[in-house]
Amino acid sequence: MLRKLFFIVMTATLLLFVSAGILAALDAQPAAAVKANLENVRSYAAAAHPAGVNYAVDAGELYEGRPGEWRKLELPTGVIASVVAIDSSRPGVVYVGAANELALYRVRSQAGGKHEWLRVPLQQEGIGGITSLALDKGNRLIYVGADTGEIFRLRDVGSSIIAAGRTQLNEPIVQLAVDSVNAGLLFARTPSRLYQGEETGLRWREVENLGSVPTALLVVNRYPATVYVGTLDRGLLTSHDGVHWVMANDGLRLIPGARLAVDAIAADPASLDVLYVATSYLFGHTAVHQTPIGVSMSTDGGATWQPLAAVAEAPVAELLPVTGQSRAVYALTMISRQPLALGSAPVIAEAPAVAETPASGPAWPAVFAWIVAGLVGLALLYGLGANLFIETRRGAAPFSLHRPSVIHR
Protein backbone atom coordinates (compact mmCIF):
# COMPACT_ATOMS: atom_id res chain seq x y z
CA MET A 1 0.00 0.00 0.00
CA LEU A 2 2.81 2.43 0.87
CA ARG A 3 4.62 1.66 -2.37
CA LYS A 4 1.46 2.28 -4.34
CA LEU A 5 0.94 5.62 -2.58
CA PHE A 6 4.59 6.53 -3.27
CA PHE A 7 4.21 5.96 -7.00
CA ILE A 8 0.96 7.93 -7.18
CA VAL A 9 2.46 10.93 -5.32
CA MET A 10 5.68 10.94 -7.34
CA THR A 11 3.82 10.64 -10.67
CA ALA A 12 1.52 13.54 -9.76
CA THR A 13 4.52 15.63 -8.65
CA LEU A 14 6.35 14.91 -11.89
CA LEU A 15 3.34 15.94 -13.99
CA LEU A 16 2.89 19.13 -11.90
CA PHE A 17 6.45 20.36 -12.32
CA VAL A 18 6.64 19.41 -16.01
CA SER A 19 3.48 21.47 -16.60
CA ALA A 20 4.92 24.37 -14.57
CA GLY A 21 8.12 24.25 -16.59
CA ILE A 22 6.22 24.34 -19.88
CA LEU A 23 4.06 27.29 -18.75
CA ALA A 24 7.07 29.23 -17.43
CA ALA A 25 8.95 28.66 -20.67
CA LEU A 26 5.99 29.88 -22.72
CA ASP A 27 5.67 32.96 -20.50
CA ALA A 28 9.36 33.87 -20.82
CA GLN A 29 10.12 37.07 -22.71
CA PRO A 30 11.54 36.59 -26.24
CA ALA A 31 14.99 37.85 -27.13
CA ALA A 32 15.06 41.56 -27.97
CA ALA A 33 17.00 43.07 -30.85
CA VAL A 34 19.61 45.55 -29.65
CA LYS A 35 21.44 47.89 -31.98
CA ALA A 36 23.91 50.71 -31.57
CA ASN A 37 22.31 53.35 -33.73
CA LEU A 38 18.92 54.30 -35.08
CA GLU A 39 18.65 54.61 -38.85
CA ASN A 40 15.24 55.98 -39.81
CA VAL A 41 13.89 58.00 -36.87
CA ARG A 42 10.36 59.32 -37.23
CA SER A 43 9.66 60.30 -33.63
CA TYR A 44 11.71 60.75 -30.47
CA ALA A 45 10.81 61.19 -26.80
CA ALA A 46 13.72 62.18 -24.58
CA ALA A 47 13.83 61.06 -20.95
CA ALA A 48 13.08 63.68 -18.32
CA HIS A 49 16.21 62.72 -16.33
CA PRO A 50 19.74 61.85 -17.51
CA ALA A 51 19.44 58.31 -16.12
CA GLY A 52 16.02 57.76 -17.67
CA VAL A 53 15.02 55.79 -20.73
CA ASN A 54 14.50 57.44 -24.11
CA TYR A 55 12.03 56.18 -26.71
CA ALA A 56 12.15 56.41 -30.48
CA VAL A 57 10.17 55.26 -33.49
CA ASP A 58 12.59 53.89 -36.06
CA ALA A 59 11.18 52.66 -39.39
CA GLY A 60 7.82 51.91 -37.81
CA GLU A 61 9.29 49.99 -34.84
CA LEU A 62 9.44 51.14 -31.21
CA TYR A 63 12.81 51.28 -29.41
CA GLU A 64 13.89 52.18 -25.90
CA GLY A 65 17.36 52.99 -24.59
CA ARG A 66 19.98 55.63 -25.25
CA PRO A 67 22.57 56.49 -27.92
CA GLY A 68 24.71 53.44 -28.52
CA GLU A 69 22.21 50.92 -27.08
CA TRP A 70 18.65 50.67 -28.38
CA ARG A 71 16.37 47.73 -27.61
CA LYS A 72 13.30 46.99 -29.71
CA LEU A 73 9.94 46.64 -27.97
CA GLU A 74 7.47 44.30 -29.63
CA LEU A 75 4.39 46.19 -30.81
CA PRO A 76 0.95 44.56 -30.96
CA THR A 77 0.45 42.50 -34.10
CA GLY A 78 0.00 44.60 -37.24
CA VAL A 79 0.81 47.97 -35.65
CA ILE A 80 3.18 50.36 -37.43
CA ALA A 81 4.29 53.08 -35.02
CA SER A 82 4.44 56.73 -36.08
CA VAL A 83 4.91 58.83 -32.91
CA VAL A 84 5.82 58.25 -29.26
CA ALA A 85 5.42 60.31 -26.08
CA ILE A 86 6.53 59.74 -22.47
CA ASP A 87 4.47 60.53 -19.38
CA SER A 88 7.31 61.67 -17.11
CA SER A 89 4.90 61.98 -14.17
CA ARG A 90 4.27 58.22 -14.28
CA PRO A 91 7.43 56.20 -14.83
CA GLY A 92 7.02 53.39 -17.33
CA VAL A 93 3.97 54.86 -19.09
CA VAL A 94 4.45 55.49 -22.81
CA TYR A 95 1.97 56.42 -25.55
CA VAL A 96 2.38 55.29 -29.14
CA GLY A 97 0.45 56.53 -32.16
CA ALA A 98 -0.17 54.20 -35.10
CA ALA A 99 0.74 55.12 -38.66
CA ASN A 100 -1.66 52.64 -40.26
CA GLU A 101 -4.80 53.24 -38.21
CA LEU A 102 -6.52 55.93 -36.19
CA ALA A 103 -5.63 54.38 -32.85
CA LEU A 104 -3.56 55.22 -29.79
CA TYR A 105 -1.69 52.62 -27.75
CA ARG A 106 -0.62 52.93 -24.13
CA VAL A 107 2.14 50.67 -22.86
CA ARG A 108 3.07 50.24 -19.20
CA SER A 109 6.23 48.49 -18.05
CA GLN A 110 5.76 45.70 -15.53
CA ALA A 111 8.03 43.53 -13.43
CA GLY A 112 10.17 41.03 -15.29
CA GLY A 113 10.48 43.13 -18.43
CA LYS A 114 6.86 42.61 -19.48
CA HIS A 115 4.72 45.30 -21.12
CA GLU A 116 0.97 45.81 -20.81
CA TRP A 117 -0.68 47.27 -23.92
CA LEU A 118 -3.99 49.12 -24.13
CA ARG A 119 -5.50 49.95 -27.53
CA VAL A 120 -7.69 53.05 -27.85
CA PRO A 121 -9.51 53.25 -31.20
CA LEU A 122 -10.21 56.85 -32.16
CA GLN A 123 -12.58 56.03 -35.01
CA GLN A 124 -14.06 52.65 -35.72
CA GLU A 125 -13.89 52.93 -39.51
CA GLY A 126 -11.60 55.93 -39.99
CA ILE A 127 -8.77 55.75 -42.52
CA GLY A 128 -5.63 57.63 -41.57
CA GLY A 129 -2.73 57.71 -39.17
CA ILE A 130 -1.49 59.51 -36.06
CA THR A 131 0.99 62.33 -36.68
CA SER A 132 1.54 63.95 -33.27
CA LEU A 133 1.00 63.50 -29.53
CA ALA A 134 1.03 66.02 -26.69
CA LEU A 135 0.54 65.28 -22.99
CA ASP A 136 -0.93 67.59 -20.36
CA LYS A 137 0.48 65.59 -17.45
CA GLY A 138 -1.13 67.77 -14.79
CA ASN A 139 -4.65 67.11 -16.03
CA ARG A 140 -4.02 63.61 -17.47
CA LEU A 141 -5.11 64.84 -20.90
CA ILE A 142 -3.75 63.41 -24.16
CA TYR A 143 -4.00 65.34 -27.42
CA VAL A 144 -3.72 63.25 -30.57
CA GLY A 145 -3.25 64.78 -34.02
CA ALA A 146 -4.00 62.90 -37.25
CA ASP A 147 -3.24 63.30 -40.93
CA THR A 148 -6.99 63.63 -41.44
CA GLY A 149 -6.88 67.07 -39.77
CA GLU A 150 -8.54 65.81 -36.61
CA ILE A 151 -7.46 66.52 -33.05
CA PHE A 152 -8.67 64.00 -30.48
CA ARG A 153 -8.84 64.91 -26.82
CA LEU A 154 -8.52 61.95 -24.45
CA ARG A 155 -8.39 61.53 -20.69
CA ASP A 156 -6.29 58.81 -19.04
CA VAL A 157 -8.13 57.64 -15.94
CA GLY A 158 -5.69 54.83 -15.19
CA SER A 159 -7.76 51.73 -15.84
CA SER A 160 -8.81 53.06 -19.24
CA ILE A 161 -8.56 56.02 -21.61
CA ILE A 162 -11.80 57.78 -22.48
CA ALA A 163 -12.72 60.10 -25.32
CA ALA A 164 -13.19 63.71 -24.23
CA GLY A 165 -13.55 65.73 -27.42
CA ARG A 166 -12.78 65.92 -31.13
CA THR A 167 -12.02 68.86 -33.44
CA GLN A 168 -11.76 68.87 -37.23
CA LEU A 169 -9.31 71.31 -38.89
CA ASN A 170 -8.80 71.98 -42.58
CA GLU A 171 -5.27 70.57 -42.89
CA PRO A 172 -3.31 67.60 -41.54
CA ILE A 173 -1.92 68.06 -38.04
CA VAL A 174 1.87 68.34 -38.18
CA GLN A 175 2.66 69.07 -34.54
CA LEU A 176 0.95 69.47 -31.16
CA ALA A 177 2.36 71.09 -28.00
CA VAL A 178 0.87 71.72 -24.56
CA ASP A 179 2.03 72.85 -21.12
CA SER A 180 1.49 70.84 -17.93
CA VAL A 181 1.32 73.74 -15.47
CA ASN A 182 -2.18 75.04 -16.32
CA ALA A 183 -0.84 78.01 -18.28
CA GLY A 184 -3.30 77.50 -21.14
CA LEU A 185 -0.59 76.99 -23.76
CA LEU A 186 -2.07 74.42 -26.14
CA PHE A 187 -1.18 74.67 -29.84
CA ALA A 188 -1.56 72.75 -33.07
CA ARG A 189 0.54 73.36 -36.18
CA THR A 190 -0.58 72.48 -39.69
CA PRO A 191 1.49 72.97 -42.88
CA SER A 192 0.38 76.61 -43.12
CA ARG A 193 -1.35 77.68 -39.88
CA LEU A 194 -1.07 77.76 -36.10
CA TYR A 195 -4.06 77.12 -33.85
CA GLN A 196 -4.47 77.67 -30.12
CA GLY A 197 -6.69 75.43 -28.04
CA GLU A 198 -9.04 77.02 -25.53
CA GLU A 199 -10.88 75.46 -22.60
CA THR A 200 -8.28 72.66 -22.54
CA GLY A 201 -8.84 71.84 -26.16
CA LEU A 202 -12.63 71.91 -26.39
CA ARG A 203 -12.39 74.87 -28.81
CA TRP A 204 -9.64 75.97 -31.23
CA ARG A 205 -8.91 79.35 -32.83
CA GLU A 206 -6.40 80.31 -35.50
CA VAL A 207 -3.45 82.46 -34.39
CA GLU A 208 -3.40 85.24 -36.99
CA ASN A 209 -0.74 87.67 -35.75
CA LEU A 210 2.47 85.71 -36.41
CA GLY A 211 3.19 87.60 -39.64
CA SER A 212 4.60 84.42 -41.20
CA VAL A 213 3.98 80.72 -41.76
CA PRO A 214 4.76 78.54 -38.69
CA THR A 215 7.53 75.97 -39.26
CA ALA A 216 8.35 74.67 -35.76
CA LEU A 217 6.63 74.52 -32.38
CA LEU A 218 7.71 74.02 -28.76
CA VAL A 219 6.13 74.58 -25.34
CA VAL A 220 8.41 74.67 -22.28
CA ASN A 221 7.10 74.24 -18.72
CA ARG A 222 9.12 76.99 -17.11
CA TYR A 223 7.56 79.59 -14.87
CA PRO A 224 6.02 81.31 -16.67
CA ALA A 225 5.47 78.66 -19.32
CA THR A 226 6.62 79.73 -22.78
CA VAL A 227 5.64 78.80 -26.32
CA TYR A 228 8.22 79.04 -29.13
CA VAL A 229 7.15 79.20 -32.76
CA GLY A 230 9.61 79.05 -35.63
CA THR A 231 8.56 80.88 -38.75
CA LEU A 232 9.32 80.75 -42.46
CA ASP A 233 10.92 84.20 -42.73
CA ARG A 234 10.79 86.01 -39.35
CA GLY A 235 12.98 83.69 -37.31
CA LEU A 236 11.82 82.67 -33.82
CA LEU A 237 8.82 84.11 -31.94
CA THR A 238 7.94 83.56 -28.27
CA SER A 239 4.87 84.19 -26.12
CA HIS A 240 3.54 83.51 -22.64
CA ASP A 241 -0.13 83.62 -23.64
CA GLY A 242 -0.36 82.90 -27.37
CA VAL A 243 -1.65 86.42 -28.01
CA HIS A 244 1.36 88.70 -27.61
CA TRP A 245 4.48 87.65 -29.54
CA VAL A 246 8.06 88.89 -29.46
CA MET A 247 11.03 88.01 -31.66
CA ALA A 248 13.87 86.00 -30.10
CA ASN A 249 16.57 86.19 -32.78
CA ASP A 250 19.50 87.61 -30.83
CA GLY A 251 22.48 85.62 -32.15
CA LEU A 252 20.58 83.83 -34.93
CA ARG A 253 22.02 86.11 -37.62
CA LEU A 254 18.78 87.67 -38.79
CA ILE A 255 19.99 90.09 -41.50
CA PRO A 256 17.75 92.98 -42.59
CA GLY A 257 16.06 91.99 -45.82
CA ALA A 258 16.95 88.29 -45.39
CA ARG A 259 14.42 85.55 -44.80
CA LEU A 260 15.44 83.61 -41.70
CA ALA A 261 13.64 80.26 -41.45
CA VAL A 262 13.53 78.17 -38.31
CA ASP A 263 13.60 74.50 -39.28
CA ALA A 264 13.44 72.86 -35.84
CA ILE A 265 13.55 73.68 -32.14
CA ALA A 266 13.98 71.51 -29.03
CA ALA A 267 14.60 71.84 -25.28
CA ASP A 268 16.68 69.78 -22.87
CA PRO A 269 14.03 68.03 -20.69
CA ALA A 270 16.31 68.18 -17.64
CA SER A 271 17.34 71.83 -18.07
CA LEU A 272 14.53 73.84 -19.61
CA ASP A 273 16.63 76.96 -20.18
CA VAL A 274 18.82 75.01 -22.61
CA LEU A 275 17.33 75.24 -26.10
CA TYR A 276 18.50 74.21 -29.56
CA VAL A 277 17.35 75.72 -32.83
CA ALA A 278 18.16 74.96 -36.47
CA THR A 279 17.95 77.80 -39.00
CA SER A 280 18.24 78.43 -42.74
CA TYR A 281 18.22 81.32 -45.18
CA LEU A 282 15.64 81.41 -47.96
CA PHE A 283 16.49 83.07 -51.28
CA GLY A 284 14.29 83.75 -54.29
CA HIS A 285 10.57 84.20 -54.85
CA THR A 286 9.28 82.06 -57.70
CA ALA A 287 12.00 79.44 -57.14
CA VAL A 288 12.98 79.40 -53.48
CA HIS A 289 16.41 78.10 -52.48
CA GLN A 290 17.10 77.07 -48.89
CA THR A 291 20.62 77.34 -47.48
CA PRO A 292 21.12 75.80 -44.03
CA ILE A 293 22.97 77.94 -41.47
CA GLY A 294 23.33 75.30 -38.74
CA VAL A 295 22.27 74.69 -35.16
CA SER A 296 22.49 77.27 -32.35
CA MET A 297 22.11 76.84 -28.58
CA SER A 298 20.70 79.04 -25.84
CA THR A 299 21.28 78.68 -22.11
CA ASP A 300 18.92 81.47 -21.09
CA GLY A 301 15.59 80.31 -22.49
CA GLY A 302 16.11 81.82 -25.94
CA ALA A 303 17.07 85.34 -24.89
CA THR A 304 20.43 84.92 -26.65
CA TRP A 305 21.89 82.30 -28.98
CA GLN A 306 25.37 81.00 -29.77
CA PRO A 307 26.38 78.87 -32.78
CA LEU A 308 26.78 75.19 -31.89
CA ALA A 309 27.45 73.37 -35.16
CA ALA A 310 27.16 73.81 -38.92
CA VAL A 311 25.04 71.38 -40.93
CA ALA A 312 25.96 71.78 -44.57
CA GLU A 313 24.55 68.67 -46.21
CA ALA A 314 20.84 69.57 -45.87
CA PRO A 315 18.42 71.59 -43.72
CA VAL A 316 17.61 70.08 -40.33
CA ALA A 317 14.20 68.45 -39.94
CA GLU A 318 14.28 67.63 -36.22
CA LEU A 319 16.54 68.01 -33.18
CA LEU A 320 17.00 65.29 -30.55
CA PRO A 321 18.61 66.65 -27.36
CA VAL A 322 20.66 64.47 -25.02
CA THR A 323 19.00 64.87 -21.63
CA GLY A 324 21.10 66.72 -19.06
CA GLN A 325 24.12 67.18 -21.37
CA SER A 326 24.51 70.78 -22.46
CA ARG A 327 25.82 71.20 -26.02
CA ALA A 328 24.86 67.62 -26.93
CA VAL A 329 22.17 67.16 -29.56
CA TYR A 330 21.45 64.94 -32.56
CA ALA A 331 19.97 66.20 -35.81
CA LEU A 332 17.76 64.58 -38.43
CA THR A 333 18.07 66.23 -41.83
CA MET A 334 15.77 66.54 -44.83
CA ILE A 335 17.74 63.81 -46.65
CA SER A 336 18.61 61.44 -43.79
CA ARG A 337 16.69 60.31 -40.73
CA GLN A 338 19.79 58.77 -39.14
CA PRO A 339 20.83 60.82 -36.09
CA LEU A 340 23.79 63.12 -36.76
CA ALA A 341 25.84 63.91 -33.65
CA LEU A 342 26.38 67.64 -33.03
CA GLY A 343 28.32 69.46 -30.33
CA SER A 344 29.50 67.06 -27.62
CA ALA A 345 27.00 64.30 -28.50
CA PRO A 346 28.76 60.92 -28.85
CA VAL A 347 29.29 59.76 -32.43
CA ILE A 348 27.79 56.33 -33.11
CA ALA A 349 29.06 53.97 -35.82
CA GLU A 350 27.18 54.34 -39.09
CA ALA A 351 27.00 50.55 -39.52
CA PRO A 352 25.42 49.47 -36.22
CA ALA A 353 25.87 45.93 -35.03
CA VAL A 354 22.68 44.06 -34.27
CA ALA A 355 22.67 41.47 -31.51
CA GLU A 356 20.10 39.28 -29.89
CA THR A 357 20.10 39.50 -26.09
CA PRO A 358 17.57 38.33 -23.52
CA ALA A 359 15.14 41.09 -22.59
CA SER A 360 14.54 39.97 -19.02
CA GLY A 361 17.39 37.64 -18.00
CA PRO A 362 17.21 33.86 -17.46
CA ALA A 363 13.78 32.26 -17.05
CA TRP A 364 14.49 31.08 -13.49
CA PRO A 365 10.94 29.76 -12.80
CA ALA A 366 11.19 27.48 -15.82
CA VAL A 367 14.72 26.35 -14.88
CA PHE A 368 13.66 25.55 -11.30
CA ALA A 369 10.58 23.64 -12.46
CA TRP A 370 12.59 21.50 -14.87
CA ILE A 371 15.26 20.78 -12.22
CA VAL A 372 12.63 19.59 -9.72
CA ALA A 373 10.88 17.58 -12.45
CA GLY A 374 14.18 15.90 -13.30
CA LEU A 375 14.86 14.98 -9.67
CA VAL A 376 11.36 13.62 -9.23
CA GLY A 377 11.74 11.62 -12.42
CA LEU A 378 14.99 10.11 -11.13
CA ALA A 379 13.32 9.24 -7.83
CA LEU A 380 10.44 7.64 -9.71
CA LEU A 381 12.81 5.57 -11.84
CA TYR A 382 14.71 4.50 -8.71
CA GLY A 383 11.46 3.46 -7.04
CA LEU A 384 10.38 1.45 -10.07
CA GLY A 385 13.77 -0.29 -10.17
CA ALA A 386 13.67 -1.08 -6.45
CA ASN A 387 10.14 -2.43 -6.76
CA LEU A 388 11.12 -4.60 -9.71
CA PHE A 389 14.09 -5.99 -7.75
CA ILE A 390 12.00 -6.79 -4.66
CA GLU A 391 9.22 -8.48 -6.60
CA THR A 392 11.73 -10.51 -8.62
CA ARG A 393 13.39 -11.73 -5.40
CA ARG A 394 10.00 -12.85 -4.14
CA GLY A 395 9.27 -14.67 -7.37
CA ALA A 396 6.19 -12.58 -7.99
CA ALA A 397 5.19 -10.39 -10.92
CA PRO A 398 6.48 -6.81 -10.77
CA PHE A 399 4.32 -4.25 -9.01
CA SER A 400 1.52 -2.79 -11.13
CA LEU A 401 -0.85 0.04 -10.43
CA HIS A 402 -3.60 -2.09 -11.99
CA ARG A 403 -5.17 -5.12 -10.24
CA PRO A 404 -4.45 -8.30 -12.20
CA SER A 405 -7.43 -9.92 -13.82
CA VAL A 406 -8.84 -13.15 -12.32
CA ILE A 407 -9.62 -16.04 -14.61
CA HIS A 408 -12.39 -18.40 -13.54
CA ARG A 409 -12.52 -21.85 -14.91
C-alpha positions in Angstrom: 0.0 0.0 0.0 2.8 2.4 0.9 4.6 1.7 -2.4 1.5 2.3 -4.3 0.9 5.6 -2.6 4.6 6.5 -3.3 4.2 6.0 -7.0 1.0 7.9 -7.2 2.5 10.9 -5.3 5.7 10.9 -7.3 3.8 10.6 -10.7 1.5 13.5 -9.8 4.5 15.6 -8.6 6.3 14.9 -11.9 3.3 15.9 -14.0 2.9 19.1 -11.9 6.5 20.4 -12.3 6.6 19.4 -16.0 3.5 21.5 -16.6 4.9 24.4 -14.6 8.1 24.3 -16.6 6.2 24.3 -19.9 4.1 27.3 -18.8 7.1 29.2 -17.4 8.9 28.7 -20.7 6.0 29.9 -22.7 5.7 33.0 -20.5 9.4 33.9 -20.8 10.1 37.1 -22.7 11.5 36.6 -26.2 15.0 37.8 -27.1 15.1 41.6 -28.0 17.0 43.1 -30.8 19.6 45.5 -29.6 21.4 47.9 -32.0 23.9 50.7 -31.6 22.3 53.4 -33.7 18.9 54.3 -35.1 18.7 54.6 -38.8 15.2 56.0 -39.8 13.9 58.0 -36.9 10.4 59.3 -37.2 9.7 60.3 -33.6 11.7 60.8 -30.5 10.8 61.2 -26.8 13.7 62.2 -24.6 13.8 61.1 -21.0 13.1 63.7 -18.3 16.2 62.7 -16.3 19.7 61.9 -17.5 19.4 58.3 -16.1 16.0 57.8 -17.7 15.0 55.8 -20.7 14.5 57.4 -24.1 12.0 56.2 -26.7 12.1 56.4 -30.5 10.2 55.3 -33.5 12.6 53.9 -36.1 11.2 52.7 -39.4 7.8 51.9 -37.8 9.3 50.0 -34.8 9.4 51.1 -31.2 12.8 51.3 -29.4 13.9 52.2 -25.9 17.4 53.0 -24.6 20.0 55.6 -25.3 22.6 56.5 -27.9 24.7 53.4 -28.5 22.2 50.9 -27.1 18.7 50.7 -28.4 16.4 47.7 -27.6 13.3 47.0 -29.7 9.9 46.6 -28.0 7.5 44.3 -29.6 4.4 46.2 -30.8 1.0 44.6 -31.0 0.4 42.5 -34.1 0.0 44.6 -37.2 0.8 48.0 -35.6 3.2 50.4 -37.4 4.3 53.1 -35.0 4.4 56.7 -36.1 4.9 58.8 -32.9 5.8 58.3 -29.3 5.4 60.3 -26.1 6.5 59.7 -22.5 4.5 60.5 -19.4 7.3 61.7 -17.1 4.9 62.0 -14.2 4.3 58.2 -14.3 7.4 56.2 -14.8 7.0 53.4 -17.3 4.0 54.9 -19.1 4.5 55.5 -22.8 2.0 56.4 -25.5 2.4 55.3 -29.1 0.4 56.5 -32.2 -0.2 54.2 -35.1 0.7 55.1 -38.7 -1.7 52.6 -40.3 -4.8 53.2 -38.2 -6.5 55.9 -36.2 -5.6 54.4 -32.9 -3.6 55.2 -29.8 -1.7 52.6 -27.7 -0.6 52.9 -24.1 2.1 50.7 -22.9 3.1 50.2 -19.2 6.2 48.5 -18.0 5.8 45.7 -15.5 8.0 43.5 -13.4 10.2 41.0 -15.3 10.5 43.1 -18.4 6.9 42.6 -19.5 4.7 45.3 -21.1 1.0 45.8 -20.8 -0.7 47.3 -23.9 -4.0 49.1 -24.1 -5.5 49.9 -27.5 -7.7 53.1 -27.8 -9.5 53.3 -31.2 -10.2 56.8 -32.2 -12.6 56.0 -35.0 -14.1 52.6 -35.7 -13.9 52.9 -39.5 -11.6 55.9 -40.0 -8.8 55.8 -42.5 -5.6 57.6 -41.6 -2.7 57.7 -39.2 -1.5 59.5 -36.1 1.0 62.3 -36.7 1.5 64.0 -33.3 1.0 63.5 -29.5 1.0 66.0 -26.7 0.5 65.3 -23.0 -0.9 67.6 -20.4 0.5 65.6 -17.5 -1.1 67.8 -14.8 -4.7 67.1 -16.0 -4.0 63.6 -17.5 -5.1 64.8 -20.9 -3.8 63.4 -24.2 -4.0 65.3 -27.4 -3.7 63.3 -30.6 -3.3 64.8 -34.0 -4.0 62.9 -37.2 -3.2 63.3 -40.9 -7.0 63.6 -41.4 -6.9 67.1 -39.8 -8.5 65.8 -36.6 -7.5 66.5 -33.0 -8.7 64.0 -30.5 -8.8 64.9 -26.8 -8.5 61.9 -24.4 -8.4 61.5 -20.7 -6.3 58.8 -19.0 -8.1 57.6 -15.9 -5.7 54.8 -15.2 -7.8 51.7 -15.8 -8.8 53.1 -19.2 -8.6 56.0 -21.6 -11.8 57.8 -22.5 -12.7 60.1 -25.3 -13.2 63.7 -24.2 -13.6 65.7 -27.4 -12.8 65.9 -31.1 -12.0 68.9 -33.4 -11.8 68.9 -37.2 -9.3 71.3 -38.9 -8.8 72.0 -42.6 -5.3 70.6 -42.9 -3.3 67.6 -41.5 -1.9 68.1 -38.0 1.9 68.3 -38.2 2.7 69.1 -34.5 0.9 69.5 -31.2 2.4 71.1 -28.0 0.9 71.7 -24.6 2.0 72.8 -21.1 1.5 70.8 -17.9 1.3 73.7 -15.5 -2.2 75.0 -16.3 -0.8 78.0 -18.3 -3.3 77.5 -21.1 -0.6 77.0 -23.8 -2.1 74.4 -26.1 -1.2 74.7 -29.8 -1.6 72.7 -33.1 0.5 73.4 -36.2 -0.6 72.5 -39.7 1.5 73.0 -42.9 0.4 76.6 -43.1 -1.3 77.7 -39.9 -1.1 77.8 -36.1 -4.1 77.1 -33.9 -4.5 77.7 -30.1 -6.7 75.4 -28.0 -9.0 77.0 -25.5 -10.9 75.5 -22.6 -8.3 72.7 -22.5 -8.8 71.8 -26.2 -12.6 71.9 -26.4 -12.4 74.9 -28.8 -9.6 76.0 -31.2 -8.9 79.3 -32.8 -6.4 80.3 -35.5 -3.5 82.5 -34.4 -3.4 85.2 -37.0 -0.7 87.7 -35.8 2.5 85.7 -36.4 3.2 87.6 -39.6 4.6 84.4 -41.2 4.0 80.7 -41.8 4.8 78.5 -38.7 7.5 76.0 -39.3 8.4 74.7 -35.8 6.6 74.5 -32.4 7.7 74.0 -28.8 6.1 74.6 -25.3 8.4 74.7 -22.3 7.1 74.2 -18.7 9.1 77.0 -17.1 7.6 79.6 -14.9 6.0 81.3 -16.7 5.5 78.7 -19.3 6.6 79.7 -22.8 5.6 78.8 -26.3 8.2 79.0 -29.1 7.2 79.2 -32.8 9.6 79.1 -35.6 8.6 80.9 -38.8 9.3 80.8 -42.5 10.9 84.2 -42.7 10.8 86.0 -39.3 13.0 83.7 -37.3 11.8 82.7 -33.8 8.8 84.1 -31.9 7.9 83.6 -28.3 4.9 84.2 -26.1 3.5 83.5 -22.6 -0.1 83.6 -23.6 -0.4 82.9 -27.4 -1.6 86.4 -28.0 1.4 88.7 -27.6 4.5 87.6 -29.5 8.1 88.9 -29.5 11.0 88.0 -31.7 13.9 86.0 -30.1 16.6 86.2 -32.8 19.5 87.6 -30.8 22.5 85.6 -32.1 20.6 83.8 -34.9 22.0 86.1 -37.6 18.8 87.7 -38.8 20.0 90.1 -41.5 17.7 93.0 -42.6 16.1 92.0 -45.8 16.9 88.3 -45.4 14.4 85.5 -44.8 15.4 83.6 -41.7 13.6 80.3 -41.5 13.5 78.2 -38.3 13.6 74.5 -39.3 13.4 72.9 -35.8 13.6 73.7 -32.1 14.0 71.5 -29.0 14.6 71.8 -25.3 16.7 69.8 -22.9 14.0 68.0 -20.7 16.3 68.2 -17.6 17.3 71.8 -18.1 14.5 73.8 -19.6 16.6 77.0 -20.2 18.8 75.0 -22.6 17.3 75.2 -26.1 18.5 74.2 -29.6 17.3 75.7 -32.8 18.2 75.0 -36.5 18.0 77.8 -39.0 18.2 78.4 -42.7 18.2 81.3 -45.2 15.6 81.4 -48.0 16.5 83.1 -51.3 14.3 83.8 -54.3 10.6 84.2 -54.9 9.3 82.1 -57.7 12.0 79.4 -57.1 13.0 79.4 -53.5 16.4 78.1 -52.5 17.1 77.1 -48.9 20.6 77.3 -47.5 21.1 75.8 -44.0 23.0 77.9 -41.5 23.3 75.3 -38.7 22.3 74.7 -35.2 22.5 77.3 -32.3 22.1 76.8 -28.6 20.7 79.0 -25.8 21.3 78.7 -22.1 18.9 81.5 -21.1 15.6 80.3 -22.5 16.1 81.8 -25.9 17.1 85.3 -24.9 20.4 84.9 -26.6 21.9 82.3 -29.0 25.4 81.0 -29.8 26.4 78.9 -32.8 26.8 75.2 -31.9 27.4 73.4 -35.2 27.2 73.8 -38.9 25.0 71.4 -40.9 26.0 71.8 -44.6 24.5 68.7 -46.2 20.8 69.6 -45.9 18.4 71.6 -43.7 17.6 70.1 -40.3 14.2 68.4 -39.9 14.3 67.6 -36.2 16.5 68.0 -33.2 17.0 65.3 -30.6 18.6 66.7 -27.4 20.7 64.5 -25.0 19.0 64.9 -21.6 21.1 66.7 -19.1 24.1 67.2 -21.4 24.5 70.8 -22.5 25.8 71.2 -26.0 24.9 67.6 -26.9 22.2 67.2 -29.6 21.4 64.9 -32.6 20.0 66.2 -35.8 17.8 64.6 -38.4 18.1 66.2 -41.8 15.8 66.5 -44.8 17.7 63.8 -46.6 18.6 61.4 -43.8 16.7 60.3 -40.7 19.8 58.8 -39.1 20.8 60.8 -36.1 23.8 63.1 -36.8 25.8 63.9 -33.6 26.4 67.6 -33.0 28.3 69.5 -30.3 29.5 67.1 -27.6 27.0 64.3 -28.5 28.8 60.9 -28.8 29.3 59.8 -32.4 27.8 56.3 -33.1 29.1 54.0 -35.8 27.2 54.3 -39.1 27.0 50.6 -39.5 25.4 49.5 -36.2 25.9 45.9 -35.0 22.7 44.1 -34.3 22.7 41.5 -31.5 20.1 39.3 -29.9 20.1 39.5 -26.1 17.6 38.3 -23.5 15.1 41.1 -22.6 14.5 40.0 -19.0 17.4 37.6 -18.0 17.2 33.9 -17.5 13.8 32.3 -17.0 14.5 31.1 -13.5 10.9 29.8 -12.8 11.2 27.5 -15.8 14.7 26.4 -14.9 13.7 25.6 -11.3 10.6 23.6 -12.5 12.6 21.5 -14.9 15.3 20.8 -12.2 12.6 19.6 -9.7 10.9 17.6 -12.4 14.2 15.9 -13.3 14.9 15.0 -9.7 11.4 13.6 -9.2 11.7 11.6 -12.4 15.0 10.1 -11.1 13.3 9.2 -7.8 10.4 7.6 -9.7 12.8 5.6 -11.8 14.7 4.5 -8.7 11.5 3.5 -7.0 10.4 1.4 -10.1 13.8 -0.3 -10.2 13.7 -1.1 -6.5 10.1 -2.4 -6.8 11.1 -4.6 -9.7 14.1 -6.0 -7.8 12.0 -6.8 -4.7 9.2 -8.5 -6.6 11.7 -10.5 -8.6 13.4 -11.7 -5.4 10.0 -12.8 -4.1 9.3 -14.7 -7.4 6.2 -12.6 -8.0 5.2 -10.4 -10.9 6.5 -6.8 -10.8 4.3 -4.3 -9.0 1.5 -2.8 -11.1 -0.8 0.0 -10.4 -3.6 -2.1 -12.0 -5.2 -5.1 -10.2 -4.5 -8.3 -12.2 -7.4 -9.9 -13.8 -8.8 -13.2 -12.3 -9.6 -16.0 -14.6 -12.4 -18.4 -13.5 -12.5 -21.9 -14.9 
